[in-house]
């Protein structure tokens, strides 16, 4: 069996939120290397049914090995959670008792040199979740106009020095690998943040989000999850940065409210009816013990809702 790198975050909190039961049907929209999926399947006897979705072929292969003892209960498919409704329907997972999103990167992706996700490795600038898609980070870095590149870095990375970074990138073209790009960004930004975060972190985040259309997909996935869930089914979403969490929080708030008319409207004209209720109004964060054991969990934020 190949080595499994990824440690799933907030496992106890996820299982509690999903209320996993034997005979239930669950969809892991970001199955990755199968960490959360394994926890869900091992919680009840006999195991529930689980559909695992991911765009990354390597992750799916690892998940298949990791979940081998549950092969009768598991269906793994390549795809995007932006296509959740179709994938769940085609595989018999509508209605579902729970839908889980664990947004962000896996350790497998970060540690793979040739994928270019990490600025500590010299791999090519790729950053594609689905390696069959055409657009890569290298194309953005070496082919995008300076003003557009600056906008991407500011919008998706929230980097206040985005224009300086974009100017430095354009001046250094062509840029061949992740380490080279990280050094250029570090010189342009010239600082390290809390937790000793590398100055290139925001830029790499921005490029990754742009390459994979992550924020658009987050919204699409959440909308479809509500349609896939049966009455009383649980939606669990783990975010890792403010852009993701803002979308999750805003969507859950909107869909748990009957009227979404502007405050100045005296009488409701929208006709909107709540489709979910918030199970917890406050965001759930990892414990201090988990952060100490797994520092990558420190930015995780978990939100839970239930289908009405």
N, C-alpha and C positions, 0 to 999 in steps of 0.2 A: 504493500500500500504506500502511495506517495505521502510525503510529509505534509501534514495539515498545519498551516501557519496561523490561521486566524482564530482569535479568541472572541467569541460572540459577547457583546456587551449586555449588561443588565438582564441576564437570563431569568433570574427569579422574578423580576418585575414584569418581564414579557409574559411568562407563564401565568402569573397572577392576573394580568390584564386580559389575556385571552380566555381564561377560565377553561382550559383544555379538558375535554371529556372524551372517553372512549366512544367510538361511533360517530364522532364529529368530523367535519370536513374543514380543512384549514388551507389557506393559500399563503405561502411565503414568497412575496413578490421580488425579493432580492436574496435568493437562497444562498448565493456565494458558495462557500465551501461546506455549507450544511450545518453550521454550528447551532443556530436557533432551531432549524428543522429537526436535528437530532434530539434536542431538548424537548420539543413538542411531542415527538413520537415516543419518547421514553417515559412520558409523564403518565400515560394511561395504558391499561392492559384490558383487552387487546388495543393496539395502537390505533389512533385516529387515521383518517385518510389525509394525505398532504400533497398539494401541488406546489412544486418549486419552480420558480421562474428566474431566469438570468440571461443576460446578453453575452456573458463571457464563457466561451467554450471550455477554457481551462478550469474555471471554477466549477462548471457543471460536471466535468469529468471527476474532479476531486470529490464533489458532493456525492456522486454516484457510488464511489468507493466507500466514503464515510458512512453512507446510509444503506450499504449493501444488505445488512441484516433486516432491513425494513422494506425490501424491494416490493413486497406485495401491497404495501400501504402507500407507496410513494410514486408519484409521476413527476419527472423532471422534464422541462421543456425550455428550449431556447426562445427568448423573446423579451419584449420590454413590458414593464408594468403600465406603459402608456397604451398597451393593447390588452389590458387585463380582462376586460369584459368578454372579449372574443375568446381568449385563451382559457379562461375559467369555464365558459359555456361549452367550448369544444371538448373539454376534458371532464365534464360532469361535475364541476365544482360550483354550480349555482343551484340553490342558495348555499353560501358558505357560512360556517359558524365563526370564523375568524379570518381576518386578513392582516398580515404583518408586512410593514415596510421598514427596512433597516438601510437608510440611505447612506451614501458615502462609499469609501474605498475599503477593500479588504487588504489584509496583510499580504496575501498572495500577489495582488496587483502592485502594491508598493514595493515589494521585494524582488519583483521580476525586472531584471536589468533592461531587457529589450522592450518593455512596455513604456518606459519614459515617464512614469508617474512620480517618481522620487528624484529629488535634486541631489541626492547623495550617491547616485549611480550614473554611469556614463552611457546609458542606453539612448537609442534614437528618440526623438520627440514624437511619440505616438499618442498616448493617453486615450485611446479608443477602448470603450468597454467591449464593443462588438468590432472585432478586427476585420470584419468583412465590409464595414462601411468605408466610404472613400475619404472623408475629411479627417485629417489628423492634426495634432498640435503643431507639427512641423510646418504644415501648410499655413496655419494661422500666423505663426511666428515669422516665417520667411516671406509670406505673400500678402499679408494684410497691410493696408495703408496705415500710416502712423496714427492718424486721428481715430480711426476705427479700432485699432489695437488698444489705444489708450482708453477708449470707451468700454471695451470688453474688460480690461483689467480693473477699471473703476467700478463698473456695474456688477460684475460677478466676483470680484475679489475684494471690493471695498478698500482698495489701496489708494490712500490719499495722494501718493506721489506717482499716480498712474501715467501722467504725461511725461514725467522725467524717465520712467521705466520704458515707456514705448519709444521715446527718442533714443535711449541707449540701445535698445534692441535693434532698431532700424539701422543705427550707425554700425552695428557689429555684424550685420548680415553678410554671408549666410551663417546661421548658427546650426551646428550639427547634432548636438546632444544635450541631455538634461543638465549635466554638470556645467557645461559651458554657459547655458542659459542662466542657471542659478548664480554663477559668478558675476555675470553682467548685471543681473537684477540686484544682487547684494551691493555692488559698487554704486548703483544708482540710488538705492534706498538708504544704505549705510546705517542700519540699526538692527537690533534684535529686540523682540518683544517679550511679553510675559512667558514664563516657562522656557525661556531661551529659544523661542520659535524663530526659525530661519527667516531672514528678510524676504526670501523668494516665495514663502508659503502662500501669500495672497495671490501672487501672479500665477503660480502653478494651479491654484484652485480655480481661478478665473478661466484659464485656458481649458482645463478639464471640463468645467461646466459648459463652456461654449461648444467644445467638440462634441459632447454627448447630449446637448440640449436638456440638461438635467432639470432645470427649474420648470420648463414647460412640461416635462414628463411627470414631475411631482404633482402638479395640479391635475393633470389628466388622470394619473393613477388614483389619486384620492377620490375624484369624482366617480370613477368607475368602481372603486371599492365599495362605495355606498350602494351602488346598484347590484353588486355581486352578493352582498351580505343578506342573509335571511333575517327575519325579525329576532331581535335580541343578539344578533351577531356582533362581534367586537372588532373594531378597527384600531390597530396599534401602529404608531409611527415613531421611529427614532430618527432624529435629525442631528447634524453635527456642526452646522454653522447657522448664523442668524438668517441668511437668505432662505434656506430650507425651512427653518422653524417658523419664520414669519408666514410663509405660505401655508404650512400645516395649521398653525394657530388660527390664521384668518379664515381658512376654509371651514375648520371645525366650528368656529364661532358662528359663521354665517349659516351653516347647515343645521345648527342646533337652535336657531331662532326662527320664530314664525314669520315675523315681519321684518323685511330688510329695507324698507323705505327710508329715505333721508329723514333725519330727526325733525326737520321743519314741516314734514308732511303731517297734516292734521288727521287724515283718515287713510288707512292702508289701501294702497292701490296695486301693490306688487303681487298679491295673491300667494306669496311664498309661505310654505309650511315646513316646519322642522322635519328633517328626515333622520336625525340622530340626536342623542343626548350625550352630554359630556359626562364621562364616568368620573373623571377627576378634573377639577377646574384649574388646579395648579400643575405646572409641568413637573415631571418626575426626573430627578437627576441621579447619577450613579453615586453610590456610597463612597465615603472617604477610603474605605478598605479596598473597594474595587479600583479606584483611581490609583492607589498605591501599587496594587498588583498588576494593573493594566493601564498605564498612563494614557494610552490612546482612547480610553473611554471618557476622559475628563470633559470633553465637549459634548457628550451625548445628552440629548433631551428627548424624553419619551412623553407622548400624549395619547390618550385613550378616549374612544367614543363608542357608543352602542347604537345599533340600528333600531329605529322605532318601528 
